[in-house]
Amino acid sequence: MGRPSVSRRRRAGVARSEHGTRGPVWLFDLDNTLHHASHAIFPRINSAMTTYIADRLGVPEREANQLRYLYTERYGAALLGLLRHHAIDAHDFLAVVHDFPELHAMLRSERGLGRLLAGLPGRKLVLTNAPAQYAEAVLRELHIAHHFERCISIEAMADRRAWRAKPDPVMMRALLRRERLKPSAVWLVEDTRSHLKHYRRLGIGSVWITGHLPARNNFGKALQRSGRPHYVDIKVQSLRELRGRLATGAGAVRVARASRR
């Protein structure tokens, strides 16, 4: 991966100084967690992925759409299924389907997002199955990049053997070792329940954020937003609610304990 650039090292230092290096460590998903991707961005990505698959594999659009959904469900990211079963260029795929000339106009996020992030004690990193160029552009447009030490994208999840993505346990264990993190001090904030389920087994705290989830996926299947699965420590609609819950309700004891480490 090479050494981080001077600007990235400076940003990491600013992010650490926000609440110091002690306390919990927050791993934030990006899409539908830090912003409302289902509003405009996810529909564009899904359409671009389907078109890309249809063109590269020479299959009808209906079949391409089914492959996109199948690979996402089975491997955590459509890219991993395409690499496993077809000969495609991973970097070309990521660049083509995440091309957003009008990104600023497409973004929707919670009001006061930066202040909410600043109020969370501890370190913060972004952990996303999206590519770096897109993820970092989103963070810049939302004016929240300085709150995070770094953005760990799908390219950074890869190792010498393979591309990886959430919810791969090998990737997460490597991340914990690299960052010298104890699972008990880490919180994963996600909209995707399967990611929370897999990583809760490692001892990582799980926060399920549901406010940006659509009622149905693009195949018409209803998405479950009610109830709280046993592997979810905290369920919230928004980061504002998370701030309140951590201050006065569920999770407060664990965060306080982590902050003393």
C-alpha positions in Angstrom: 0.0 0.0 0.0 3.0 2.4 0.6 3.2 5.2 3.0 0.2 7.5 3.4 0.5 11.0 1.9 1.4 14.0 4.0 -2.2 15.3 3.7 -3.6 11.9 4.9 -1.2 11.7 7.8 -2.2 15.3 8.8 -5.9 14.4 8.6 -5.3 11.3 10.8 -3.5 13.5 13.3 -6.4 15.9 13.4 -8.9 13.1 13.7 -7.0 11.6 16.6 -6.7 14.9 18.4 -10.5 15.3 18.3 -10.9 13.0 21.3 -7.4 11.5 21.7 -6.3 8.0 21.0 -8.0 6.5 24.1 -11.6 5.2 24.2 -13.7 3.3 21.7 -12.9 3.0 18.0 -15.7 3.6 15.6 -15.7 1.8 12.2 -18.3 3.6 10.1 -19.8 2.2 7.0 -20.3 4.9 4.3 -23.4 4.4 2.1 -26.8 4.5 3.9 -24.9 5.1 7.1 -23.1 8.4 6.8 -25.4 9.5 4.0 -28.7 8.6 2.3 -27.3 6.6 -0.7 -30.7 5.1 -1.5 -32.0 8.5 -2.5 -30.1 8.7 -5.8 -26.6 7.1 -5.6 -27.5 3.5 -5.1 -30.0 3.5 -8.0 -27.3 4.9 -10.2 -24.7 2.4 -9.0 -27.1 -0.6 -9.4 -28.0 0.5 -12.9 -24.4 1.0 -13.9 -23.4 -2.4 -12.5 -26.1 -4.1 -14.4 -25.1 -2.4 -17.6 -21.5 -3.2 -17.1 -22.2 -6.9 -16.4 -24.5 -7.2 -19.4 -21.9 -5.5 -21.7 -18.8 -7.4 -20.5 -20.4 -10.8 -20.2 -22.7 -10.5 -23.2 -25.9 -11.5 -21.3 -29.3 -9.9 -21.3 -29.9 -7.1 -18.8 -32.3 -9.2 -16.8 -29.7 -11.9 -16.3 -27.1 -9.3 -15.5 -29.3 -7.8 -12.8 -29.8 -11.2 -11.2 -26.1 -11.8 -11.2 -25.4 -8.5 -9.6 -27.9 -9.3 -6.8 -26.7 -12.9 -6.4 -23.0 -11.9 -6.1 -23.7 -9.1 -3.7 -25.7 -11.4 -1.4 -23.3 -14.3 -1.6 -19.9 -12.5 -1.4 -20.7 -9.1 0.2 -19.8 -7.2 -3.0 -20.8 -7.9 -6.7 -17.1 -7.3 -7.6 -16.0 -10.4 -5.7 -18.4 -12.7 -7.5 -17.4 -11.2 -10.9 -13.8 -11.8 -10.1 -14.4 -15.4 -9.0 -16.6 -16.5 -11.9 -15.7 -14.2 -14.8 -12.6 -12.4 -16.3 -13.1 -8.7 -15.5 -10.8 -5.9 -14.6 -11.6 -5.0 -11.0 -10.3 -1.4 -11.2 -12.1 -0.7 -14.4 -15.4 -2.0 -12.9 -15.0 0.1 -9.8 -14.2 3.2 -11.8 -17.0 2.8 -14.3 -19.8 2.1 -11.8 -18.8 4.8 -9.3 -18.5 7.7 -11.8 -20.5 10.6 -10.4 -19.9 14.0 -12.1 -22.9 15.4 -10.2 -22.1 13.9 -6.8 -22.8 17.0 -4.8 -26.3 17.3 -6.1 -27.0 13.6 -5.4 -26.0 13.6 -1.7 -28.4 13.7 1.2 -27.3 13.4 4.8 -28.4 14.1 8.4 -28.3 17.7 9.4 -25.4 18.6 11.6 -23.5 15.4 10.6 -20.1 16.9 11.4 -21.1 18.1 14.8 -22.6 14.6 15.6 -19.3 12.9 14.6 -17.2 15.4 16.6 -19.3 14.6 19.7 -18.5 10.8 19.6 -15.6 10.0 21.9 -12.7 8.0 20.5 -11.1 7.2 17.2 -13.1 7.0 13.9 -12.4 5.2 10.6 -14.5 4.6 7.6 -14.7 1.0 6.5 -16.5 0.7 3.1 -16.9 -1.8 0.3 -16.8 1.2 -2.1 -13.7 2.2 -4.0 -11.4 4.9 -2.5 -11.9 7.6 -5.1 -15.7 7.6 -4.6 -15.6 7.2 -0.9 -13.1 10.0 -0.3 -15.1 12.2 -2.7 -18.3 11.6 -0.7 -16.5 12.4 2.6 -15.1 15.7 1.1 -18.5 16.7 -0.3 -20.1 16.1 3.1 -17.3 18.1 4.8 -16.6 15.3 7.3 -13.3 13.8 6.0 -11.3 15.5 8.8 -13.3 13.5 11.5 -11.7 10.2 10.3 -8.2 9.0 10.6 -8.5 7.2 7.3 -10.9 5.7 4.8 -10.4 1.9 4.4 -11.9 1.1 1.0 -12.3 -2.1 -0.9 -8.9 -1.8 -2.5 -7.3 -1.5 1.0 -9.1 -4.6 2.1 -7.3 -6.8 -0.4 -4.4 -9.0 0.6 -1.8 -10.9 -1.4 -4.2 -13.8 -2.0 -7.4 -12.1 -3.0 -9.7 -9.1 -3.1 -11.9 -9.0 0.1 -14.9 -7.1 1.4 -17.2 -6.9 4.4 -18.2 -9.3 5.9 -15.0 -11.2 5.3 -13.6 -12.3 8.8 -10.0 -12.7 7.5 -10.1 -9.0 6.4 -11.4 -7.8 9.7 -8.9 -9.8 11.8 -6.1 -8.4 9.7 -7.5 -4.9 10.3 -7.7 -5.4 14.0 -4.1 -6.7 14.1 -2.8 -3.9 11.9 -4.5 -1.1 14.0 -3.7 -3.0 17.3 -7.4 -2.9 18.3 -9.1 -5.0 20.8 -12.5 -6.1 19.5 -14.1 -5.1 22.8 -13.1 -1.5 22.2 -14.5 -1.4 18.6 -17.9 -0.5 17.4 -19.1 -1.2 13.8 -21.8 1.2 12.7 -23.7 -0.3 9.7 -26.9 -0.4 7.8 -26.2 -4.0 6.6 -27.3 -6.5 9.1 -25.3 -9.4 7.7 -22.1 -7.5 8.3 -23.0 -6.8 11.9 -23.9 -10.4 12.4 -20.6 -11.8 11.1 -18.4 -9.3 13.0 -20.4 -9.5 16.3 -19.0 -13.0 16.6 -15.5 -11.5 16.8 -16.6 -9.5 19.9 -17.1 -6.2 18.0 -19.9 -4.0 19.2 -22.7 -3.6 16.7 -24.8 -0.5 15.8 -27.6 -1.0 13.3 -28.6 2.3 11.7 -31.9 2.1 9.8 -32.9 5.7 9.0 -31.6 5.6 5.4 -32.8 2.1 4.5 -35.5 1.9 1.7 -38.7 0.0 2.3 -37.8 -2.4 -0.5 -34.7 -3.3 -2.5 -34.6 -2.8 -6.3 -35.9 -6.4 -6.7 -39.1 -5.5 -4.8 -38.1 -7.5 -1.7 -39.1 -5.9 1.5 -36.2 -5.0 3.8 -36.6 -5.7 7.5 -36.3 -2.7 9.6 -38.4 -3.7 12.6 -37.2 -5.5 15.7 -33.6 -5.8 17.0 -31.7 -9.0 16.2 -29.8 -10.6 19.0 -26.5 -9.7 17.4 -27.3 -6.0 17.3 -26.2 -4.2 20.5 -27.8 -0.9 19.6 -30.4 -0.1 16.9 -30.9 3.6 16.0 -32.6 5.6 13.2 -29.8 8.2 13.0 -26.4 9.3 14.4 -28.3 11.9 16.5 -30.2 9.1 18.2 -26.9 7.1 18.6 -25.4 10.1 20.4 -28.3 10.2 22.8 -28.3 6.5 23.4 -24.6 6.4 24.2 -24.9 9.3 26.5 -27.9 8.0 28.5 -29.0 4.5 27.5 -27.8 1.3 26.0 -24.1 1.2 25.2 -23.1 3.9 27.7 -21.5 1.5 30.1 -19.5 -0.2 27.4 -18.3 3.0 25.9 -17.2 4.4 29.3 -15.3 1.1 30.0 -13.6 1.3 26.6 -12.7 5.0 27.2 -10.7 4.1 30.3 -8.5 1.7 28.4 
